[in-house]
Amino acid sequence: MITEKENRFIFSYLKDSAMSIKKQILKSKPVCKVSFKVSKELANGATKVNVAGEFNHWSETSDEMNALKDGSFSLSMDLETGRSYQFRYLLDGATWINDDAADRYQDSGFNSQNSVIEL
């Protein structure tokens, strides 16, 4: 049986090691507030993380995520509802990673997969 202390450690590890996407649909307009987060572990020592996708014409520099005190990165943005968006994270301008919390994945046409968020 797992002790309470072990359970807190496992929960903390899973919480810190996972990426996350949170969606909040606004009632006043056809927009969804999307919050992206990359954990410290998945950032793998990166000092800068950007999110690039169809919503910013795959700009590698326009949507830099905020570095948090715990070593993770986050960014929130408003996206139009009723469609899907392909995206990926770019670590230090060099390494592309996907979000394991994506709704699905799609072939990028560049011998890799893109994360997809459905709104």
C-alpha positions in Angstrom: 0.0 0.0 0.0 1.2 3.5 -0.8 1.7 5.9 2.1 0.3 9.4 2.1 3.8 10.8 1.8 4.5 8.6 -1.3 1.2 9.5 -2.8 2.0 13.3 -2.4 5.5 12.7 -4.0 3.9 10.8 -7.0 1.3 13.4 -7.5 3.9 16.2 -7.3 6.1 14.4 -9.8 3.3 13.8 -12.3 2.1 17.4 -11.9 5.6 18.7 -12.5 6.6 16.4 -15.3 3.6 16.8 -17.6 2.8 19.5 -20.1 -0.7 21.0 -19.9 -3.2 22.8 -21.9 -6.1 24.5 -20.3 -9.1 25.9 -22.3 -11.6 28.5 -21.1 -14.3 29.3 -23.6 -15.5 32.9 -23.3 -19.3 33.4 -23.4 -19.1 37.0 -24.6 -17.3 36.2 -27.9 -16.2 33.2 -30.0 -12.9 33.0 -28.3 -11.2 30.5 -26.1 -8.5 31.5 -23.6 -5.8 28.8 -24.0 -3.1 28.3 -21.4 0.0 26.4 -22.5 2.6 25.1 -19.9 5.9 23.2 -20.3 7.3 21.7 -17.1 10.9 22.2 -16.0 11.7 18.6 -16.8 10.4 18.8 -20.3 12.1 22.2 -20.9 15.3 20.2 -20.3 17.4 23.2 -19.1 16.1 25.6 -21.8 16.3 29.3 -20.9 13.7 30.2 -23.5 10.6 28.4 -24.8 8.4 29.7 -27.6 5.1 28.3 -28.9 4.7 28.3 -32.6 1.7 27.2 -34.7 -0.9 28.1 -37.2 -2.2 30.8 -34.9 1.0 32.8 -35.3 2.0 31.7 -38.8 4.7 29.4 -37.2 6.7 32.3 -35.9 9.6 31.0 -33.9 10.0 34.2 -32.0 6.6 35.9 -31.5 5.1 34.0 -28.7 7.8 33.5 -26.0 6.5 31.7 -23.0 7.0 33.2 -19.5 9.6 31.5 -17.3 8.2 30.7 -13.9 10.1 30.4 -10.6 9.8 26.6 -10.6 11.6 26.3 -13.9 8.5 25.7 -16.0 7.2 28.0 -18.8 3.7 29.2 -19.5 1.7 31.4 -21.9 -2.0 32.2 -22.3 -3.6 33.5 -25.5 -7.0 34.0 -27.0 -7.8 31.8 -30.0 -10.9 31.7 -32.2 -13.2 28.8 -31.4 -14.7 26.4 -33.9 -11.4 25.2 -35.4 -8.2 23.3 -34.7 -4.7 24.6 -34.6 -1.4 22.8 -35.1 1.5 23.8 -32.9 4.8 22.8 -31.3 7.1 24.2 -28.6 10.6 25.5 -29.5 13.3 25.2 -26.9 16.1 27.8 -27.1 15.5 28.3 -30.8 16.8 24.8 -31.6 14.8 21.9 -30.3 11.1 21.2 -31.3 8.9 19.2 -28.9 5.2 18.3 -28.9 2.7 18.6 -26.1 1.7 15.3 -24.6 -1.6 16.9 -23.6 -2.6 17.7 -27.2 -6.0 16.7 -28.4 -4.3 14.8 -31.3 -1.3 14.8 -33.6 -0.9 15.4 -37.3 1.8 14.8 -39.7 3.8 18.0 -40.3 5.1 17.1 -43.7 8.7 17.5 -42.4 9.1 13.9 -41.1 7.6 14.7 -37.7 4.3 15.2 -36.0 2.6 18.4 -34.8 0.5 18.8 -31.7 -3.1 19.8 -32.4 -5.6 21.6 -30.2 -9.3 21.5 -31.0 -11.4 24.5 -29.9 
